[in-house]
Amino acid sequence: MTTASDPLTRAAEFYLDLHRHPELSGAEQRTAAAFADRLTEAGYQVTTGIGGHGVAGVLRNGPGPVVMLRAELDALPVREQTGLPYASTVTATAADGRTVPVMHACGHDMHLACAAGAAAELATDLERWRGTLLVVGQPAEETLQGARAMLADGLYQRFEPPSVVLAQHTAPLPAGLVAHGHGGPMTAGSRTLRVVIHGRGGHAATPHLAIDPVPVAAAIVLRLPGVVNQEVGAAEQAVVTVSSLQAGSSGNVIPDLATLTVTARAFSEHTLDRITATVQRVAQGEALASGCPREPEVEALSSSGVNLPDADLTSTIRTAHQTAFGPPRVTDWPPSPATEDFPLFGPAGQHLHGIPDIRTAYWMLGMIGPQQWSAAPGTTPAEKLAALPPNHSPEFRPYVGLTLRTGITAMAQAARAALG
């Protein structure tokens, strides 16, 4: 039986509150305040408003290393379809002025609840570690802007910079499991590009008197995957996705412009550079072939580095997790083409923060409940994983109790292992 003061109950209450009240990237005011309150209650010295709505809590416990725990504040413009009694019904105004539904469809609410729970546990367990904890709530991860903004706002100058940075992320694995990589990338690096095709508008009845940018954009969409496959070797693993195409607003008007959003993901900066150059070359070639009056504009909207945890630190934390949970609950994670901006807090962001020799560790946290796992089609884990709702799905729903319990312990044990 649990009580109102039971740490797991408090973590669950915090998770449910966050899930009911999600906020979009850059608008995480309520979420940041709630996370700051939890850290303050646990005895941390808290600073807010870092790089937007970023939060940092500091707890010093004698001489020793500085270890940073990171979780994310923001949610996604997704309409929740889980049917849960605590499902989000929130809507918000997006950056383009549209009213959109909002949902924690990537597990950031779970990450925050686990980080707050681990921070509280570590604050009551001071005899088992020495050093300084820096617990960070990062805004705008989904737009890949938040880590950069916090670093630009002096995160590592306003506070003692960490030697170790830790993070975990929910994944559609059975709840109770944690998964580590084996010395290679956990997630990919990315580049998001905006490609603007310039045509010459006119009447839909006389296309010969205009230069229609829509077929040019469509040709780029069709050509890009094939060209990238020719230029990037199969062993390099790259994914290129055209995620939006916008042009015109009337059925009888040929527009002047067509705009594409292209996302590239790969496991090396060299491959990402090659893909970016390929996108630009294909866009220029199609525009030239169609007689467009101007060269296309190719603009970088966002980027993230390859998430490459430190191998020795990962081994140390994997051992700590095996001790805490037992070896059967600690499994392997293959490189994923998903991406995020966590690597900027480590070596991939040294050009931003100037701190050498930061080591990072990053693991996946299972969140699928036993009944949901059993009911998923398939007889093998791979078949079940393919059938379960992934991150960013409107049906994404972590199994609260076991996921929280595992995530709090995983983060606290990892911090202890890094603090020594």
N, C-alpha and C positions, 0 to 999 in steps of 0.2 A: 504494500500500500504506500502511496506517495502522499505528501502533505503539501500545503500551499507554499512552504518554504523549500521544498525539495528542488535541487538544482535542475533536474530534468524537467520538472513541471514548469519551472520559470522559463527554461529555454523553449519549451513547447508553446507556452503562452506568447513569448516574444515572436517565435516563428509564425504562429497563426495571425498575430497582429500585423506583421510585415506582409504576409501573403494577402491579407484582405485589403491592404493599403499600398499597392505598388506605385512607384513613380518612375517616369521616363528619365533617360540619361540627361544629366544637367539640371534636373528639376527635383532632386532627391532631398528636399529640405526636411520633410517630416521623418523620412527614414534615417537621415544623418542625425537628427536630434534624438531619435529613439536609441540609436546605437551609442551616441555620446552619453546619454543618460545611463545606459547599462554599464559602460566603462567607468563612469564617475562613481556609481554605486559600489563598484568592485574596488575602488581605491586608486584608480588611475588618474594622473594629471592629464586633462583632456583639452585639446585645441580643436576648434572647428573652422570651417570656411577655408580649407586649404585647397587651392586649385579648383574652386567652385564650392561644392558641399563636402569636400573631403574631411575626414575625422582622423585624429591621431591621439592615442592614449599612451602615456608613458608610466611604467612602473619600475622603479630602481630597487635593486636588492643586493647591494654591495658590488664589489669589483667583479668584472667578468665580461663576457661578450655581449654585444647588442644583437638581439634577435627580433626580427619583425614578422608579425603575423598579418596577413592581408586577406581581406574579404571585400566584396563589391556591393554597392548600394542600389544599383539601377535595375529596372525591369524592362520589358519589351512591349512594343505595340501589337499585342496578340490578344484575341478574345478568348477567355478561358472557357473550355468545354469539358471540364472534368466532372461536373455534377457534384462536387464536394460541398458540404454545408458551409465551408469557409472560403468558397471560390470568390475570386475578385470580380466585382461588377464595376470597377473604376473605369472612367474615361478621362482623357486629358487632351490638351491641345499640343499637337506635334509642332516641330520646328517650321513646317511649311504651312501652318495655320489650320490643318485638318483636325477634326475631333476623332480620336482613335481610342479603341479599348486598350487597357493596360493589364499585363499579367506578369508575375514572376515565373516565366516559362523556362528559365535557365538555371534555377536553383540558387540565385544570389541571396534570397531570403534565408535559405538553409545555411549558406556559407556564413552569413552574419550571425545567425543564432548559434552556430557551432563556435565561431570565433569569440562571441560574447561569453558563451559557456566555458570555453577553455580559458579565457582571460580571467574569469571569476575563479575557476578552480586553481589556477596558478597563483592567484593572489592570496589564496588561503593555504597555500602549500609552500611557503617561502623557504622552509628548511631543506627542500629537495633540489633547489637550484640557486645559482648566483649569477648576477649580471643585470641586464636591463631588457625589459620587454617593451617593444613599440608595436602597438596594435592599431592597424590602419583600416578604415573604411573608405574604399576608393569609389569616387563617382565615375559615371560615364565610361564604364568598361565596354558596353555594347557598341559604342561608337568609336572605340579605340582612342579616346581622347583623354581619359581621366588620369592614367598613370603619368602621362607626359605633363598634364596640367599641374598635378601635385608636385612633380619634380621641378617644374619651372617656377613654382611658387615657393621653392626652397625647402622641401620636405627634408632633404638630407643636410641642409645647412641650419635649419631652425631646431632640429633635434640631432642628437648624436647618431651618426649614420650606422646602419646595421652591417654586421659582417655576414649575417645569414638572413635570408628572406624565405618564408614558408607560405604555401597556399595549397588548398585542396579544391576540387571541383566535383560536383555531382555528375554522375554518369549512369546510364541505364543498365547497371549491374545489380545483382541481388543486394538488398540492404544488409549491412553487417560486414561487407567486404571492403577492403581498400586495395588499390592497384597501383603499382609503381612501374616505371620504365626500367630498361636495362642499359643505362649509359648513353642512350641516344635521345632524340627529340621526343617530347611528349605530345606537343601540338606544333602545327606549322606556323611559319611566318606568312604575312599577307600584304598585299597592296590592293587598295581600292581606288579605281580610276574613274573619272568622268570624261566621256568622249562626246564632244559636241560637233555634229555634222552641219555644215552651212549649205543650205540650198538657195533656191530663189522661188519665193512663193508665187502662187497664181490660182487660177480657177481650175477646179477638178475636171471641168469639161475640156480644157485645153492644156493637157500636161506637156505638150510639145513646146509650149511657150514658157514653161517653168523648169526648174531643176528640183525634182522631188527628193528631199533628204531621207524619206522613209525607206525606199528600196535600198539606198546606200547603207543605212543603218541595219536593215535586215540582212544584207549581204555580209556585213561585218559579223553579225551574230552567227551566221552559218559557217563562215570561214574560220573564225578564231579557234575552235576546238581542233580542227584538222591541222592547222598551221602549227599550233603549239605542240601537238603530238609529234609532228615532224621534227621540231627543233629541240624538244626536251626528251632525253632518253628515258626509257621505261623505268630504269632503276632510280631515277631522280624523283619520281612521284610528284606530279603537279596537277592542280585542279584550276580550271578557268571557268568562271560562271558569269554570264551576262544576266544580272539580276533585275534590271529595269530598262525599258525603252519607252521614252515619252516623246510624242510629236503631235502637234495639231490639236484642235478642239472642235472642228466642224467638218461635217461630211462633204461639203462642197468647196473646201479651201485647201490647197496644197500649202503646207507650212514652210516657213523659212528655215526652221531648225529641227533637228532630231537629236535627242540626248540619250546616251547609253551610260549605264553604270556597270563596270566590269570589275570583278574581284578575282585576284590570282592568289593561290595558296601553294606553298612549296616548303621544302625542308632545308633550303640554303638561300642565302642572300644572292648568290651568283645566279641561281635559277630564277629568282624573282626579278632580277635586273633584266635577264634575257626575255622573260615574258612581257615585261613592261615595254621593252623596245619592240617586241613583236606586235603588241597591240597598236602601238603608234604607227608602225610600218604598214600593217593591214589597213588601218583607218585611212592613212594617207593614200594608199594604192587604190582603194575603192572610191574615195572622193575624187581622185584624179581621173579614174576611168569613167566616172559619171559627169565630169565637167563641172564639179562644184566650184563656185566662185572664190572660195577661200579654203586654205588647208584646215583640217580638223583641229580642234583644240583638245589636248589630252592633259588633264589636270589630276594630280594625286590628291585624293580626298583624305586618306588615312593609310597608316602602315603599322605593322607590328613585327617584332622579331621572332625568330624561331625559339620556341620554348625548350631550352636544352638544360635540364637540371644538372647540378654538379654530381658526378658519379659517386665520389666518396661519401658525400653528405647523404645522397639517396640510399646508399648501402647502410649507413648508420641508422637512418630513420626507418628503413625497411626492417632492420633487426629489432628496433624499438617497437614497431608495430607487431611483429611476430611474437615478441614477448608479451605484449598487451593482449592480443587477440587469439594467439595460436597460429601456427603456420598455415593451416587450411583457409584462414580468412584473409590472407595476404596473397594477392595474385599479381599477374603480369598485365601490363598495358602496352599495346602496340602503338606506334606513332599514329596520330589522328590529324586529318586535314583541318580540324577546327582550329581557331586561332583566337588569341587574346593579347592584351597589352602587358600582362604580368612580367614578361622578360625584361621590360624597360627598367624595372626595379633592380635588376642584376647587371651582369656584364654587357648585355645587349643595349643597355641605356647609359653606358659610361660616358658617351659623348654628351649626354644631357646632365648627368649628376656629378661626373668627374671622380667618382669613388672607385678605386681599383679593388680587385680581389673580393668582391661580394659573391658569396655562394648562394645558390637557390636550390630549393627542393619543392616538388609539386607532385601531388598524387591525386588519383581519382577516388571518389567516395560513392559506393553503391547506394541506390535509393529505391529500388524496386521491391515492393512487399512480397511476401511468400505466396499469397493468393494470386496476385497479378502475374508473378513469374510462372506459377504452375498453369495458369489459364492461357498464357501466351502460346500461340501456335508454334509447333516445331518440337523436335526431340533432342536437339543439340543446343548448347549455349549460343552458338552463332546464329542458328535459326530463330531462337527466341529473341535475341538482341535485335535482329532485323525486323521483328514484328512489333516490338514494344515502342511506345511513343518516345522519340528522342528529345534531347534538349531543343527548345524553341517550338515544340509542338503545343497546340492548344490543349492537348490531353496530358501534358507532362505533370506528374503528381508524385512527389516523394512520399515514401512511407515514413511517417513522421517520427515515431518513437525510436525505432531501431536505428534509423539514419542519424538522428540527433545524437543518440548515445554513442554511436560509433564515431561520428564526426568530432564530437567534443573530446573524446579520449584520444583520437588520432592526432588532433592538433596539439593537445596538451603534452602527449608523450613525445611528439616530434620536437616541441619547444624544449622540453627537458633534455632530450638527447643533444640538441644543438647548444644549449646553455652549459651542459656538462655538469 
